Amino acid sequence: MSKVAILGSGSWATALAKIVMLNEPEINWYIRRQEAIDAFIQTGQNPGYLSNAKFDINRIHFSNDINEIVANSDIMILAIPSPYVKQTTSKIRRSMRNKTIVTAVKGMIPDENMIVTDYLAKKFDIPADNLAVIAGPCHAEEIALERLSYLTIGCSNLEKAQQISALLRTSYVKTCVSSDVIGLEYSSVMKNIYAIAAGLCQSLRYGDNFQSVLIANAIQEIQRFAQAIIPTPRDIDASGYLGDVLVTSYSKFSRNRQFGQMIGMGYSVKAAQMEMEMVAEGYYGTNCIHIANEAMQVNLPIVDAMYRILYEHQSPTIVIQELTQQLS
């Protein structure tokens, strides 16, 4: 049997571990801090995240040594916030070429400006068939509550995508597969930007009518950008794309929406980040997509507006008012 590992200790990593343990007799789990592992073992739950999710710790091999986990695992699910992926994976000294890496990271490597699959392929010489992504509308908090959720598994090797799909399928998690790895991954990055915009506009008292127009235009931006990156037929209205945009933009569990609300209320970026104490991937994604689009010049008015607000520190009121003239 393939040995499965979770890399990361946040809410999404915890939710994924909960799912996998319904299908696997045991898992390996890399958690960076030994004190967090000790607390987990003592209480049977993650001390920092999703405290209502209980675990049979006798079926989990914890380690704060990532190389030990890599050596003893065949399939690794990477669920670390994008700003920390490079730092974490830099510790790996074991060969990753024959491992299957499933990235659940919904962001890009900031200082490399690369999607995670591209970064891992380059750094560890991993074949495309051994790299997969998890996409779709699936908040960790709802997984903990066992509410019906849907995931899309993207991999260029559809047989391997089906294997991962089966690993993550439960009575309350439905799964499907896709070969559009790059499209799904960029969509997962961009939806966080639009969630920030949605939260910001709510604080600025734009109503539901405008929010619907904002999101309708957002999915068109994703379609244009994904086609510019890799032209291929894709159903942009599928749950792996549109569904993820909708839930991240509207859900009370969305940290990116919450971050946008705070910016709209007048918080500085730094103040909002400090108060949230969690990573809003869309902040980093805004800069990454902006840089990536400098050469392609795809029409992305919402991304451009968020860049002006978050990185050029322009007035949200003025920028959003100007944005309203560009949407239809």
N, C-alpha and C positions, 0 to 999 in steps of 0.2 A: 504494500500500500504506500502511496505517496504521503510523505510527512509534510504537514501544512504549518506554516509559521505566520504569525502576525507581527509586523514591525511597527511599533508605535503604541502610545498609551492613552491617547485622547478619546473623545466620545465616539468618533467614527471607528477608530480601531477597536474599541470596546464593543460597539454594535456588531461589527463584522466578526469578532471572536464569538459572540453569542450565536450568530447565525451558523458559523462553521462548526461549532461544537454540537449542533443538532445533527450533523452529518458525519462527523469524524469522532473516533473513540478518544483521541487526545490531540493536543496541539502544542506547538512551541510558541513562546511569546517573548519577544524582545521588548523590555521596558528599561529605559536608560538609568533611572535612579533606583538603587537597591532599597532605599527606604520605602519607596512606593511598592516594590515587590513584597517587602516584608508586611506592609499594611494590607496588601491584597490577600496574601496568604492567611493572615490573622482573621480577616473579616469575611472573606469569600466574595468580595466586591471591589471594584476599582475605587480607591480612596478619593480620586479627584473627579471622576466622571461617571455619569449614568448609575448613580448609587442604587437605583431600583432594579438593576440587572444583577442577578445572583449567579455565581459560577461554582462548579465542582472543581475545586483547585487540585484535586487528586488526578485530574485528567489534563492538567496544564503543566508543562515544563517551562518555568520562567528563567530568564537570564538577562543580566545587564551586559553580557558579552555578545555583541552582535556577530562576531566571527563563529562563536559556538553555535548560535542559532542557524547561521548560514550553512555551516558544515553539516548540520543534522536535519536539514529541511530540503524538500524537493520543490515545493510551491511556497512562495513567499508573497504575502499581501502587504504592500507598503501603504501605510496610512499615517503618514507624518506630514504636518503642514509644510507647504512648499518652501518657505524660507529656511527650513532646517533639513531638507533632504540632502543637500550637498554636504553639509557638516556631518550628518549621520552616516551617509554612505562612504565618506572619506576614510572611515575607520575599517572598512571591509578589506581584508587581505586575502580572502578565499576566492577561488574562481567562481564566477557567477554564470559562466557561459552556458552550462547545461541545466541551469535552474529555470523554473518558470516564475517570472515576476509579474504580479498583478498589481498595478498601481491604482489605488483609490484616492490619490492626491488630486484635488480639483484646483490646481494652480500650476504655475510655471516656475522654473528655477530662476530666481530674480537676477542674479548677476551673470548668469549664462544666457538668459533670455531664450530658454529652450523648454519645450514640453518635456515632461518627465520621461516618457518612453524614449525620446531622442537622446536625452542626457544619459540614461542608463545604457542604451545601446552603444553610445560612443565611449563611455567610461569603462564599461565592463565587457565590451565586445559580445553583447548578447544578440543572437539572431532575432529577427522580427517575429518569427513564429513562437518565440519563447516570451514575448512581451504582450501583456493584455491590460485593458483598462476596465474599470467599473464606472458606469455612468447611470444617470436616471434620477428621478425624484425619490429620494430616500433619506429622510432626516434620521439621524442616530436616535434621537429622543423617541421617535415613533417605533423604531425597531425595538427599543427597550420595552415599550408598551405593547409590543406584538400587534401593531396595527398593519393592515394590509399595505404592502409596498411593492414597487416594481424596479428591477435592475436590468440594465443592458450590459452585456459583457462583450467588449470589442477585442478581437484578435484576428490577425491575418490568417491564422490557421483555425478554421471554423471547427474542426474536430476538437482542438484544444479549448476553444471558446465554450463548446458544449460541456467539456469536462469541468471547467471552472463554473459554468452555469449550474451544473448539478451540485457542485460543492456548496453553492450559495442559495439553493432553492429550498424553501421550507413551506409549511402550511400558510404562512403569512408573508412570504417573500416570493413573488413570481419573477421569473427570469427569461430573457431572450438573448439572442446573440446577433452580432454584426461584425462585418469585416472592416468597417469604417473607423479604425483606431484613431487616426489623426483628427477626423471630423468630430468624433465624440469627445476627444480630449480638449480640443480648442473650444468646443461648445461648453464644456465643463468649466473652463477658465472664464469665458466671457459672461456666462450666466451670473457669476458673482458680481461683475461690474454692473449689470443691469439691476441686480437686487439692491446694490448701494443706491443707484439712481432712484429706484422705487421708494426706498425708505426716506431718502432725502426729499423727494417730491411730496411724500405724505406730510413731513414736518413743515413743508412750505405751503400746506393746505391745498394742494392740487387733489382733486377728487377722483372717484373711481372711473369716471369717463376718460380723464387724461391718462390714468394709470393703464387702462386697457390699450390706449393708443401707443403709449410708451412701450409696452411689452410686445405689441404687434410689430412695431418697428424694430425692436430688439432682435426678434427671431429672424427678421429679414437681414439685419446686420450680420448675424451668425452665418446665415446662408451665403451671403456675398463673400464674407471673409474665408469661410471654409472652402468655397469653390475656387477662390484665388490661390489658396494654399495647395489644394489637391482637387482638381475637377473630377467629380465622380457622381453618379446618381445617388442621392440620399433623401430619405423622407424626413425633412426638417420638422414636420409636425408630429413625429413619433415621440414617445415618452422620454427616450434617451436625450432628446434635444429640447423640444418645446416643454415637455412635462417638467424637466429639471429647471428650466427658466421660470416657469410658473410657480413652482413650490418655493424656490429660493427667493423669488420676488415678493411673495404674498404671505409666507408662513411666519407665525410668531416665533418659530424655532430658528429662523434664519439669522445668523450672526452678521451677515453682510447687510441685510435689510436694517438690522439694529444699528450697525455702524453708520449707514446712510442717514438714518433718523437723527442720530447724534450730530452729524455734520450739518444737517439741515437746521438743527436747533442752535447752532453757533459754536459747537465744540471744534477745537482744532483737531487735526489728525492725531497728533500725539496724545492729547487729552482723551479722545475717544478710545484709542488703543489701550491706554492705561486703565481706563474705567472698565472696559470690556474684559480684560485679562484673557482674551482668546484671540486667535488670529483671524482677521477678516481677509480672506484670500483675495477678494476683489480689489483691495487697495494695491497689492503687488501686481495683480493681473492687469490693472489699468495701465501701469507703466510698461509692462511687457508687451501687451498688445499694441500700445501706442508706438513703441520702438519697432516692433515687427512690421507695422503698417507703414512706416516711413518710406520704405522702398516700394511697396505695392500700391499705396494710395487708394485703398478701397474706401468707399464712402461709409464712414462709421460716425455719424454725428453724435450719437449718445456716448460712445467711448471717448470721443474728442471732448465733449462737454465735461465728462467726469475727470478727464486728465487736467483740464483747465482748473477745475475746482480743487482737486486733491493734490496736484503737483505744482500748479502755477498760482495757487491760493487766490483765485479770482472769486468774486462774489457769487455764491450759489443762486441768489435771487436773480441776478442779472443773467448769468449763464443759462439757467433753466428757461427764463423768459425768451432768450434768443433761440434756445433749442425748440421751443414750441412752434416757432415759425418754420422749422425745417422738417417737422414730422407731418404725417398725413394719415 
